[in-house]
Amino acid sequence: MAYAAIAKATEVSGFTMPSDIHTCSLLRTLAASKPSGRFLELGTGTGLSTAWILGGMDEASTLVSVDYDEAFLDIARGELGHDARLTLVHADGEAWIKANEGQRFDYIFADTWHGKYLLLDETLDMLNKGALYIVDDMLPQANWPEGHKEKAVQFVEALESRKDLFLTKQHWATGIIVAVKKL
Ligand SMILES: C[S@@+](CC[C@H](N)C(=O)[O-])C[C@H]1O[C@@H](n2cnc3c(N)ncnc32)[C@H](O)[C@@H]1O
């Protein structure tokens, strides 16, 4: 897997927001549950989670991964760009979601502001029936700025208020929520 090379390049790059290895493992396991799936990752970073998601996907699946930071995307491109299943998109999350509202996915890993704390309803509307919506970093983190805890609480309440999702909130790894769009 390209993960080791990406992890090394990530250390050098100074990228400070990588997904932890437990999260990555869960992402791969869940990815394998969606053969021929359409996958979306919001917040590529350097491609750590991207590598694991690709690791669980079958050959007929596709993954779109979006980030606005060209330098971080370049690391992902260098290690994963050869994978024909992957489309790396250099775009602002807000602009990308608004331009792609009609698209539907079987699996969304929302790992940046848009798709999680911003434009949540628009993103959840992109889920096919039976699709997975996954977020991490829901347990208090040392790098949370002041006021972020309140944002996290509001985000969970917004998810809980949706009638079209089954939710499981895990006090494990960095705090992971897995939701499935009800059939
Ligand atoms: C938590 S990190 C992603 C970590 C990555 N998934 C991993 O496993 O290592 C969040 C990412 O969101 C990106 N980001 C922040 N604001 C953004 C925006 N408005 N549009 C697109 N990407 C954004 C950052 O560049 C950063 O790479």
The ligand as a Gaussian input file, in Angstrom:
#p B3LYP/6-31G(d) Opt

LIG

0 1
 C       -8.526000      16.728000       8.507000
 S       -7.668000      17.176000       7.061000
 C       -7.912000      15.818000       5.990000
 C       -7.111000      14.636000       6.423000
 C       -7.070000      13.484000       5.463000
 N       -8.399000      12.982000       5.142000
 C       -6.204000      12.376000       6.051000
 O       -6.658000      11.271000       6.245000
 O       -5.045000      12.604000       6.371000
 C       -8.701000      18.410000       6.366000
 C       -8.338000      18.839000       4.963000
 O       -9.319000      19.765000       4.530000
 C       -8.718000      20.697000       3.659000
 N       -9.579000      21.885000       3.628000
 C       -9.763000      22.821000       4.596000
 N      -10.641000      23.753000       4.184000
 C      -11.035000      23.384000       2.930000
 C      -11.926000      23.937000       1.984000
 N      -12.615000      25.057000       2.230000
 N      -12.080000      23.297000       0.812000
 C      -11.396000      22.157000       0.527000
 N      -10.535000      21.587000       1.390000
 C      -10.361000      22.190000       2.571000
 C       -7.324000      20.922000       4.242000
 O       -6.433000      21.334000       3.234000
 C       -6.990000      19.552000       4.811000
 O       -6.194000      18.830000       3.917000

